[in-house]
Amino acid sequence: MADSSLRAGHRYTAIRVIVVTHLVLALVTATGVTLAYRHLNGNISGEDVSTMLSNRPEKKKVEGPKEPLNILVVGDDSRQCEGCDIDNQEGSQGSDVTLLIHVSADRQDAYGVSLPRDALVTRPDCKGSNGQTIPGGKLQMFNTAYAVGGVACTIQTVEQLTGVRIDHYVSVNFGSFVGMVDAVGGVQVCIPREVDDQAHGIHFDAGTQTLEGRQALNYVRERYVLSVNSDIGRMRRQQAFIASMIHKVFSAGTLTRPDRVYNFLSAATQSLTVDPQLDSISHLVDLARQFKSTNLADIDFVTVPFETYEPDPNRLIWSPKADKLWRRIKNDRPLTKKLQRQSINAADPVGSTSADASASPSENPSASESAGTKKAQNQERLRQKALEDGLCA
């Protein structure tokens, strides 16, 4: 009963954020203060890269009231944009964060798959903006696709590697990230140990805390102290932070503050580049309406299955298990139970990954004891993995 009430509460909360957003936009237009609407609309940059894509995979037809959606979210590592020179570094000019987000046809389920930027992949040939061919290659780091050919080459690479058709893309830079966090009054995280990274000027106390602005950006970028496995741990913390920010946006503290909703929209749109189907406030609102049935508990974040690249233990590659994940996405299937256990969930993002609760009671005491031992072992593995990634267990 408690779980049912919680899920219902999350559903009503999600509906409220859409309603309040509509009210803010209605208020803006109804009072004739059209400059605010124009501000939001003018913030969004649209770019059609479809003519730069080739050999695109077909989208499989599935049952459902709508088509499933596959949205590629790319975080731009450039320091050239306004407000992006956050650390006096040049950046890699590549993609700092890449998330493949799958939304089910019934809009009841959504999950994001992080694609490690340093994973070695076979990058296909890409087409540049002036029509020239950008040669691909084997054993290329994934984020070089963005460095050499922008979002078009990233989409081409993801589609060729996964067989998943990308419906929409969103490119976001550091400047808008800080603005979104500040607009909602900060985002809560849990840091398992003190961080004193003198070399990069990043310092955190241990424990649960709310991060704003530059501190939030430092948190999602920290890769030298918090995690044992550098970029993988950082990616997991980015998932937890995004999940926590979604949780904060859907919270009463944001929904009951129209100014916060508007400021969040303003910041979120300020540095976005999207495809033509999303390049206006009306398009984004139409998309938001589709998610009124999606609960926070239905939103998960995972990492593509990977393994160490044997010739160089400092590099990794996608494992054969990744192919099973791409098939699930193409067939509009939810995550496997194992991936769900390893996921970070937007309903409870602060803490650690969820524990395995799938074991059922047994009338056989020895079997029950064995199941209990296995469950405890699974929980301990998840706890250790969370700590290695710099997450609280």
C-alpha positions in Angstrom: 0.0 0.0 0.0 2.8 2.4 0.9 4.6 1.7 -2.4 1.3 2.3 -4.3 0.8 5.6 -2.5 4.4 6.6 -3.2 4.0 5.8 -6.9 0.7 7.7 -7.1 2.3 10.7 -5.4 5.1 10.7 -7.9 2.6 10.5 -10.7 0.6 13.5 -9.4 3.9 15.4 -8.9 4.9 14.8 -12.5 1.5 16.0 -13.7 1.8 19.1 -11.5 5.1 20.2 -13.1 3.5 20.1 -16.5 0.4 22.0 -15.3 2.5 24.7 -13.6 4.7 25.0 -16.6 1.6 25.5 -18.8 0.3 28.1 -16.3 3.5 30.0 -16.4 3.5 30.1 -20.2 -0.2 31.0 -20.2 0.3 33.8 -17.8 3.2 35.1 -19.9 1.0 35.2 -23.1 -2.3 36.1 -21.5 -0.9 39.3 -19.9 0.7 40.4 -23.1 4.2 40.1 -21.7 5.3 38.3 -24.8 9.0 39.2 -24.3 9.3 36.4 -21.7 7.9 33.8 -24.1 10.2 35.2 -26.9 13.1 35.0 -24.5 12.5 31.3 -23.9 11.8 30.6 -27.6 14.8 32.6 -28.7 17.1 30.7 -26.4 16.7 27.5 -28.3 19.0 26.8 -31.2 17.8 24.2 -33.8 20.1 22.4 -36.3 19.0 19.9 -38.9 21.8 17.3 -39.3 19.6 14.7 -41.1 21.3 15.3 -44.4 24.6 14.5 -42.8 23.5 11.0 -41.8 23.6 7.9 -43.9 22.8 4.1 -43.7 20.4 4.8 -40.9 18.7 1.8 -39.2 15.0 1.3 -39.7 12.8 1.7 -36.7 11.0 -1.4 -35.7 7.2 -1.2 -35.3 6.0 -2.0 -31.8 2.6 -2.1 -30.2 1.6 1.0 -28.2 -0.4 4.2 -28.3 2.7 6.1 -29.6 6.1 5.3 -31.1 8.9 4.7 -28.6 11.4 7.6 -28.5 15.2 7.4 -28.6 16.8 10.7 -27.6 20.6 11.3 -27.7 21.8 13.8 -25.1 25.3 15.1 -25.6 27.2 17.2 -23.1 29.6 19.6 -25.0 33.1 19.8 -23.4 33.9 23.1 -25.2 34.9 26.1 -23.1 34.1 28.6 -25.9 30.5 29.3 -25.0 29.4 32.0 -22.6 29.8 30.9 -19.0 31.6 27.7 -20.0 35.2 28.7 -19.1 34.7 27.3 -15.7 38.2 25.9 -15.0 40.6 27.9 -17.2 41.1 24.7 -19.3 40.7 24.2 -23.0 38.5 21.0 -22.7 38.8 18.1 -25.0 36.5 19.6 -27.7 34.6 16.4 -27.5 31.5 15.0 -25.8 31.9 15.0 -22.0 28.6 13.2 -21.4 26.6 11.0 -23.8 23.2 9.5 -22.8 21.0 7.4 -25.0 17.5 7.8 -23.5 14.8 5.3 -24.4 11.1 6.2 -23.7 8.6 3.4 -24.1 5.7 3.6 -26.5 3.2 3.8 -23.6 5.2 6.5 -21.9 5.2 4.4 -18.7 8.9 3.7 -18.7 12.1 5.6 -19.5 15.8 4.8 -19.0 19.1 6.4 -20.0 22.2 4.5 -21.0 25.5 6.3 -20.5 28.1 5.8 -23.2 31.7 6.1 -21.8 33.6 8.8 -23.6 36.9 7.0 -23.5 35.6 3.6 -24.7 37.3 2.2 -27.8 34.9 1.8 -30.7 34.8 1.4 -34.4 33.9 4.9 -35.6 32.2 5.0 -39.0 32.9 7.4 -41.8 30.9 10.6 -41.2 29.8 13.5 -43.4 30.8 17.1 -42.5 28.7 20.2 -42.8 30.2 21.0 -46.1 29.7 17.5 -47.5 33.2 16.2 -47.0 33.8 12.7 -45.7 35.4 12.4 -42.3 37.2 9.1 -42.2 36.3 6.7 -39.5 38.6 4.1 -37.9 38.9 1.1 -35.5 39.8 1.5 -31.8 38.8 5.1 -31.7 37.7 6.7 -28.5 34.0 7.3 -28.5 34.1 11.0 -27.9 36.3 11.6 -30.9 33.1 11.4 -33.0 31.9 14.7 -31.5 35.4 16.2 -31.8 35.8 15.5 -35.5 32.2 15.8 -36.7 30.0 17.3 -34.0 26.6 15.9 -33.0 25.9 14.5 -36.6 29.0 12.2 -36.3 28.0 11.2 -32.8 24.5 10.2 -34.0 26.0 8.4 -37.0 28.4 6.5 -34.6 25.7 5.6 -32.1 23.3 4.4 -34.8 25.9 2.3 -36.6 27.2 0.7 -33.4 23.8 0.0 -31.8 21.3 -0.3 -34.7 19.1 2.0 -32.7 17.4 4.8 -34.7 17.8 8.2 -33.0 14.6 10.3 -33.1 15.8 13.4 -31.4 19.0 14.9 -30.1 19.8 17.5 -27.4 23.2 19.1 -27.1 23.9 21.0 -23.8 27.0 22.9 -22.6 28.4 23.8 -19.2 26.8 27.2 -19.0 23.2 26.0 -19.1 24.1 23.2 -16.6 25.0 25.7 -13.9 21.9 27.8 -14.6 19.6 24.9 -14.3 21.0 23.8 -11.0 20.8 27.3 -9.5 17.3 27.8 -10.8 15.9 25.0 -8.6 17.9 26.0 -5.6 20.6 23.4 -5.8 20.6 19.6 -6.1 21.1 17.1 -3.3 23.9 14.6 -3.5 25.6 12.2 -1.0 29.4 12.1 -1.0 30.9 9.1 0.9 34.2 10.7 1.8 35.9 14.1 1.9 37.4 15.3 -1.3 40.5 17.5 -1.4 41.7 17.7 -5.0 44.3 20.4 -4.8 45.4 20.0 -8.4 42.0 20.8 -9.8 40.6 23.0 -7.0 37.8 20.7 -6.1 36.9 20.3 -2.4 33.9 18.6 -0.7 32.9 17.6 2.8 31.6 14.0 3.2 27.9 13.4 3.7 24.5 14.4 2.2 24.5 18.0 1.0 22.9 20.4 -1.5 25.2 21.6 -4.3 24.7 24.8 -6.3 26.3 26.3 -9.4 30.0 25.8 -9.7 30.2 23.2 -6.9 27.6 21.1 -8.7 29.6 21.3 -11.9 32.8 20.3 -10.0 30.9 17.3 -8.6 29.9 15.9 -11.9 33.4 16.6 -13.4 35.5 15.2 -10.5 37.4 12.1 -11.7 40.6 11.9 -9.7 39.7 11.4 -6.0 36.1 10.2 -5.5 36.2 7.1 -7.7 38.6 4.2 -8.1 37.8 3.8 -11.8 38.0 7.5 -12.9 35.6 8.1 -15.8 33.3 5.2 -15.0 32.8 6.4 -11.5 32.3 9.9 -12.7 29.7 8.7 -15.2 27.8 7.0 -12.4 27.8 10.2 -10.3 26.6 12.1 -13.3 23.7 9.7 -13.5 22.9 10.1 -9.8 23.1 13.9 -10.2 20.8 14.0 -13.2 18.3 11.7 -11.4 18.5 13.9 -8.3 17.9 17.1 -10.4 14.8 15.4 -12.0 13.6 14.6 -8.5 14.2 18.2 -7.5 12.4 19.6 -10.5 9.4 17.4 -9.7 9.4 18.4 -6.0 6.9 20.7 -4.3 9.7 23.2 -3.6 10.0 23.8 -7.4 6.4 23.2 -8.5 4.9 25.7 -6.1 7.4 28.4 -7.2 6.4 29.6 -10.7 9.5 31.7 -10.7 11.7 28.7 -10.2 9.9 26.8 -13.0 10.4 29.8 -15.4 14.0 30.3 -14.4 14.7 26.6 -14.9 13.1 26.7 -18.3 15.1 29.8 -19.1 18.4 28.2 -18.1 17.6 24.9 -19.7 16.8 26.5 -23.1 19.7 29.0 -23.0 22.4 26.8 -24.3 20.5 24.0 -26.0 21.0 22.9 -29.6 18.3 20.5 -30.7 16.8 19.0 -33.8 14.1 20.9 -35.7 11.3 18.9 -34.2 12.2 20.3 -30.7 13.4 23.8 -31.6 10.5 25.8 -30.0 8.8 26.1 -26.7 5.6 24.8 -28.2 7.4 21.7 -29.5 9.0 21.0 -26.1 5.6 21.5 -24.3 4.0 19.0 -26.7 6.7 16.6 -25.9 6.3 17.2 -22.1 2.6 16.5 -22.3 3.4 12.9 -23.4 5.1 12.2 -20.0 2.1 12.8 -17.7 1.9 9.1 -17.0 5.6 8.6 -16.3 6.5 8.3 -12.6 9.8 9.1 -11.1 10.1 5.5 -10.1 9.9 4.6 -13.8 13.0 6.5 -14.7 16.4 4.6 -14.5 20.0 5.3 -15.5 22.5 2.6 -16.3 25.9 2.3 -18.1 26.4 0.3 -21.3 27.9 -3.1 -20.4 31.7 -2.9 -20.8 34.9 -4.8 -20.2 38.6 -4.1 -20.1 40.4 -3.8 -23.5 43.0 -6.6 -22.9 46.0 -5.0 -24.8 45.6 -1.9 -22.7 44.0 -2.3 -19.2 43.6 1.5 -19.1 41.1 1.4 -21.9 37.7 -0.3 -22.1 35.3 -1.6 -24.8 31.6 -2.4 -24.9 31.0 -6.0 -24.0 28.9 -8.5 -26.0 26.2 -8.0 -23.4 25.7 -4.5 -24.9 24.1 -6.1 -28.0 21.3 -7.5 -25.8 20.6 -4.1 -24.4 20.4 -2.6 -27.9 17.9 -5.3 -28.9 15.8 -4.5 -25.9 15.7 -0.8 -26.9 14.9 -1.7 -30.6 12.0 -3.9 -29.4 10.8 -1.4 -26.8 11.5 -3.7 -23.9 12.3 -2.6 -20.3 15.6 -3.1 -18.7 16.5 -6.6 -17.5 16.1 -7.2 -13.8 19.9 -7.3 -13.4 20.3 -3.9 -15.0 17.5 -2.6 -12.9 19.2 -3.7 -9.8 22.3 -1.9 -10.9 20.5 1.3 -12.0 20.1 4.6 -10.4 16.4 5.5 -10.0 15.0 9.1 -10.1 12.6 8.3 -7.2 15.5 7.7 -4.8 18.7 9.0 -6.4 20.6 10.0 -3.3 22.4 7.0 -1.7 23.3 4.0 -3.8 22.0 1.6 -6.4 19.0 -0.4 -5.4 19.5 -3.8 -3.7 18.3 -7.1 -5.1 14.8 -7.7 -3.6 13.8 -10.4 -6.0 14.4 -13.4 -3.8 11.1 -14.9 -2.7 10.4 -16.8 0.6 10.8 -20.6 0.5 9.3 -23.3 2.6 12.6 -25.1 2.7 14.7 -23.5 5.5 18.0 -24.4 3.8 16.8 -22.9 0.5 15.6 -19.8 2.3 19.0 -19.5 4.1 20.8 -19.9 0.8 18.6 -17.3 -0.9 19.3 -14.9 2.0 23.0 -15.4 1.8 22.9 -14.8 -2.0 20.8 -11.7 -1.4 23.3 -10.4 1.2 26.2 -11.1 -1.1 24.5 -9.2 -4.0 23.8 -6.3 -1.7 27.4 -6.2 -0.5 28.7 -6.2 -4.1 26.4 -3.3 -5.0 27.5 -1.5 -1.9 31.2 -1.9 -2.7 30.6 -0.9 -6.3 28.8 2.2 -5.2 31.7 3.2 -2.9 34.2 2.6 -5.7 32.1 4.9 -7.9 32.1 7.6 -5.3 28.4 7.1 -4.3 27.0 6.5 -0.8 26.0 3.0 -0.1 
